[in-house]
């Protein structure tokens, strides 16, 4: 590890120095009860989940965000005061302030909190404090961590282990993205950005894969793999690291673990090996061996080989927590997925509208391939909203070859978060469109969402598929399109009756 990297890691691990009352304070859910906690950036999916968990555990929670959203509205409905915009007045009667990694040091509330001497912690630090004293499960990886986290939490819940959870997506079967839980397990999605996952000390961890991402923060793949290695090294010695045995980088990172390491995947020698899989009539059936012995067939409703591997990681963790294979088998059979992950929004006028959070070239490619396999023979329109100028610029060539499965791609403006002014000037959605066209993909730029919806309304036909993709609010395109198609369908039905 370089001296520079080691300094960054030590900084990320300085957890207790910023929490109240010395080492270990507020290190359990009991310590947070009755405390007044204010969230800056509460509209983020992880931040909102942590806010709900603390509220359910007895903390007095408030928050603010730059803009109103469906997430902030749902928090208000749940009784959490949320302000739109930032003001030092929001900090009155606050004990501790929690910020997301996206909040800049110049934020007026953050500056005011520091001037007043309030305790300020990052989201991941608070999460790590709450995990202390619980049997933590932390799921990390460049892709697939939200679904894998959800599968594990759902399986533990079906098995009546009553887990706590904080997940980076909404899971309808679990009532959302967070729950306080009364049992020992605490299941969280562990993010590598800002080395956030180094605040966690779990009993079990998953590394789904390691890919080129967050290169606005990491200097390159070597530093990224090093961070994952540090994460693997933080798993308790009596614990488990389940790692993708088909991914050389993930295996390299897992070698740092002092805990037991079990591999999952298709490769020979994997502890948990996928022997065979096929999908038919909306159900994936797959057979798994453990330690060379077949343990049986399993079923999944969610499509794609990548989700089969996520499910096998879930099997490994659930066995470590004492679940019988039949308990996990039943949970996987009934798991219906996560919102914005291969999410079927609906169908109208013969057009099926899908939505997915995928915003990295690898995620785009495997998701579109899964769409093709699930709906063969249909024309596929993909509306892709790039996420971050820095990611789009760094991975531009990879993006250009990720949309081969789509018949046509429409690219609105980049959803720019955490980007500097220089990043925003460095690239435009039109640059991605030109690269796609050079790769032989029929692509065009339409900046605003309403223009995208208008374009689609003029060209989609019965039998078509429309997939919206991206980590920004691009799902609004799919929802607006579906509403308009339903309106046309109703008008057509009324006309045919008259």
N, C-alpha and C positions, 0 to 999 in steps of 0.2 A: 504494500500500500504506500502510495506517495505521501510525503509530508503534508502536502496541501490537502489531499483526500482525508488523511487521518485527522487533520484539524477540523474539517467539515463534519466528520463522523462524531468526533468528541462533542462538537457543538450540538449536534442533533440529540446526543444522549444525555445532555445536561438537563434532565427532566425535573428533578426535584428542586433544583436551584430556583425555579420560577413558581413553584407551588407554595401555598401558605404553610407556615408553622413547622418547617423543617422536614427532614427526610420521612417519607411515608405518609405525610399528611394528605388527606383527600385521596388516598390510594384505594378506597373501596367505596361502593355505592352508599354505604351508611354515612361516610364523611361528607357527601354532597347534599344530603337531605337538609332542606330549609335554606340552603345557600342561594343567593341571588346571582344568577349567571346571565351575562349578556353576550349574545353571539353577533359578531360583525361578519356579515356575509351569510346569514342564516338560510338564504335561498338555495345554497348548494345542496346537492343530494346527500352528501355525507354529513354536512353541518346540520341539516334539518333532521337527519336521523339521530344524531347525538343529542340535539335539543329535545326531541321527543323522549329519548331514553331518560335523560335527566329529569324532564318534567314528570314522567311516569314514576320516577324514583323519589320524587318529593322536592326537587329543586324548584325555585321560582325563576322561570326562564323568560327572557325577553330577547328581541333580536331586531336587526335591521338588514336591509339589502338595497342595492342601487336601484333595482326595479321590482315591481310587483310581478308575481308569477303564479302559476297553479300551485307550486309548492308553498309559497308564502301565504296564499289564500287558504290552503288546507291547514296550515299552522294556526292561522287566526281562527278558523272554524273549530280547531281543537282547544282554543282558549289561550294561545300563546300570543301576547302583544307583539306585533311586528310593524316597524316603521319603514316607510320607503324613503330612502335618502339617509344621509349620515349627519349627525349633530351631537356635540358633546352633552347636550341635555339628556340624551338617551341613557347616559351612564349614572344618573342619579340613583342612589340606593343600591349600587352594584358592588358585589363582593369580588367577582372575578370576571375577566373578559376572555372570551375564546374567539380566535380568529382563524380564518382559513388561509391556506398557503397563497391564495390569489390576492389577499388583501395587502396593499402596498404600505410601506412605512409612512407614507405621507397622508394616509387616511386620517381625517380630522378626529374621528372617535378614538382611533388607536393612539394618536398623538396626545389627546386629552387624557386618556387612561394612564399613559406613562407619566404625564405631568402630575397627575393626582396620586401617583404611587400605587395604583391598583395592580393587582396581580393580572398578568397577561400571559396566556398560554396558547399555543397552537392547537388546532383540532386534534392532530395525532398525539400530542402530549397528553391531552385530556383523555383520549381513548386509551392510551397506555396506562394511565393512572387508574382508570376504571377496570382495566383487565387484571390489574394486580389482585391477587387473592382468588381469582376465578380460574377455571380451566379454559384458557384461551385457544381459539382456533383462528389463525390468520392466513388468509388466502391471497397470495401475491402472484404477479405475472403480468406480462405485457397485454395479453388477451385472455378472455374467458373467466376473469376472477369474479365478476359480479354473478354470473350464472352458477359457478362452482360454489361460491359462498352461499347463494340462495339454496342450492341443492342440499348442502350440508345442514344449514339451519332448518330447512323443511324436514329433512330426515330425522334430525334430533327431536324436532317438535312432534312428528308423527309417533316417534318412539317414547313420547311423554317424558323427555328429559328437560322440557321447559327452558330452552336456551335464551339467553340475552343475545341481541344481534344488532349490528349496524352495517347496512348493506348499501352499496352505491346504485341501487335501483329499487323500483317499487315491485314488491312481490305480493300480488293479490291474495294468494293462499295464506300468507303470513300477516295480512292486514297492513302492509306497507313496507317501509324500509328499516324499521327499528322497533325493538321491544325490550322492556327491562328484564323480563324473564325471572323466574324464581329458582332455576336450577344452577348447577355449577358451570355448564358450558357457556362461553361467551364468544360468539362467532362474528368475525369482522372481515371486511374487505381491506386489504393492506396495500396502500399505494406507494410506489417507488419514487414518485416525484418529491423533490425536496428531502429525500431520504426519510420520508414520513414513517415508513414501516420499521425503522430502527428504534422507535419509541415503544415497540411491543415486545413482550416476552411471553410468547404463547407456549402451550403444551403441545400443540400440533400446528404444522404449517404446510401449505401447499405452494409449490412453484409450478404454475401451469406452463410457462414458456418465458423466454427472454428475447425480445426483438428490438430493433432500432426504434427507439421512441424517447421522448423527453430530452432530445439532444439540444434543446435550449438551456437545459440545466446540466446535463452530463457532457463531458468532453468527448465521449465516444463510447463504443461498446465495452471496452475494457473496464472503464470506470463504472459503467452500468452493471456489469457482471460482478465487479467487486462489491458494489452496494448490495446486490442480492446475496452474495457470499456472507457479508456481515449479517444480513437478515437471517440466513440459515443458521449462523452461529449463535443467534439469540434464542433459539428454541431450547427449551429446558432439556437437560441431559437425559431425563427419563421420558422424553417426548418422541415425536415422530415428525420427520420431514418427508412428505410425499412429493416426488418430483417427476416431471415429464421425462421419461427415459428415451424419448425420440428426439430430445432437444439437447445438443452438446453443450450449449451455454448454460442451460439450467443444471445439467449434471455437474459442470465445472463449479457452479456456485454452491451446489449441495455438498460438495466435498469438504466444505468448511464446517459442516454441522458436527456437533458432538452428540446430538440425538441420533436415534436410529433412522436410517434413510431407506425408504422403499420407493421403487420406480414404478411408473405406470405408462402404458403405451402399446404400440404394435411390435416393437423391436424384440428380437430374441433376447432372453435373459431378463426381461422386465419382471419385477416381483409380481405386479398385477398386469397380466398381458391380455390384450384384446385378441381373441382367436378368430372371430368371425362376426360380421354384422351386415344387416340389410334392412332396408326400409320399404314398407308396403302398407298401403291404405292408411297413411298418416301415423304409423307406429314403427319405431326402430326397435329391432330385436338384435341383441348382441350377446355373445358368449365370452366369458372371462375365465382365465385360470389364475390361481394364486400359488406361487412357489412351484409351478409346473403341474399343478393338479387343477382340473376343471372344477369350478364351483357352481356352474349353472348358467342359465340364460336369464337375461334381464330385458326390460322394456322401457322405452322412453317415448313420450309424446313429442318433445321438442326435436327438431330435425338437425342433421349435420353430424359428420364424423367428429368435429371438434366438441360437440356436446356429449358424444359417447365417451370421449376421453375425460371430459369434466366429470361425468358420472362415475368413472372408474376411480378418479381421485376422491370423490365422495365416498365410495366404497372403502377405500383405504383408511380414511379418517374415521368413518363410522365404526369400523372394526376396532380401531385403536380406543374408541370410547365405549367399547363393550356391546355394541349393537350386533345382533345376529344378522346373517346375510338376508334372511327372509324379511326382517324389519326394513332393511335398506332397500330390498327389492320392491317392496310394496310402496315405499315412498317414491322411488324413482318412477315406478309405473304410473303414479298419479300426479307427478309434478308437472305443472302446466306452464312453467316458465316465468320470465321476468318481463315487466313492461319495458317496451323499447328494445327488446332483444328478439328479433324475428317475430315481431308483434303484428298479428293480423287485425288491422283496424276495422275492416268490414268489406262489404261488396255491394255495389249498386250498378244498375244498368250493365251487368255482366263484367264489370271491372273490379278486380280484387286490389285492395290497397293495403300495403304492408309498410312497416316502419322498423328501423334498426338503428342502434346507437353507434354502430361501427364507424370509426373515423381514422383508422390507420390502414395503410394499403393491404396488409395481411388480412385484417378483419373484413375489408371490402371484398377482397377476392373470395375468401371462403364462404362468406354470407351469400354473395351473388351465385356462387356455384351451388350452394344448398337450395337457393330459390329455384334455380333451373331444374335441379333434381326433383324438387317437391312439386313443381308445376310445369311438367314438360310440354313443349309445343306452344306455349303462350308467348306473345310479344312482351318484352320486359323493358319498362321505362325506369330509369334510376335518377332520382333527384338527390344529388350529393352536395351537402353544404360543408366545405372545408372547415376544419376546426383549428384555429391558430395560424397566423401567417408564418410563424417560425417553423411549425411542423410541415406546412404545405411547401415551403421553400426547401427545407432540408430533404424531404422525402418526395420531391416532385417527380423524379424519374420512376420511383417505385409506384406512385399513384398512377402514372401514365399507362402502366401495364396491368392494373388491377381491375379494370372494368370490362374485360373482354367478354364476359357473360351477358352484358347488357346490350340491348339493341340500340338504345339511345340514352345519352346522359345529359341532364340539365344541371348546370352549376350556378347557384345563386352566390351572393356575396359571402366572403369568408366571415365566419363567426370568430371575431378576434378577441380573445381573452388572454390576459397576462402578457400580451405583446407590447413591446416598446414602440414608440413612434417610428423608429428606424425599421423595425420589423414590418410595420404596416405599410411603409413606403417601398419595401423590398419586393413585394409580390402582389398580384391581383388574381382574382378568379379566372380572368381571361388567360393568364399564363398557363393555368392548369388545363383550360379548354384547348389551347393550342397544342400542348403536349399530348393530350388525348387524341386529338385529330391526327397528329403525326404518327400515333400508334395504330391508326385505322379505326378508331372509335368515333361514331357519330355523336358529337358533343356540341353543345351551345351554351352560351352565357345568358342568364336572365337574372339580373341583380336582385330585385325585390320579390318576396314571396307571392304577392298578389299577381305579379306578372307571370310567375311560374304556374300558378293555378289557372290563370286565363289561358295560357298556352296549352296546358294539358286538356282543359275542357274542350278545346277546339280540335284535338287530334286523337284522343284515346277512343278506342272502340271496344265493343263487347268482346270478351276473351282476353283483354290485355291485363297485364300486371303493372302496378305502379309501386315502386319501393322508394321510400324516403330514407336517407342515411345521413348520419352525422351526430356529433355530441351537442350541437346547438339546438335551437328550437325548431328545426326543420320539420318535425312531426306535424307542425301547424299546417304545412302544405298538404299533407295527406288527409288531415282531418277536414280542412276546408274543401278540398276536392271531393271527398266523400259526401259531405253535406250537400254540395251543389249537384252531384250526381243523383243523390236521393231526391232532391227537389225536382230534378228533371224527370226522374222515374215516376214520382207522384203525379206530376203534371201530365205525363204521358198516359198514366192509368186513368186519370180523370177525363182526358180527351177521348180515350177509347170508349169510355162509358157513355159519353154525351152523344 
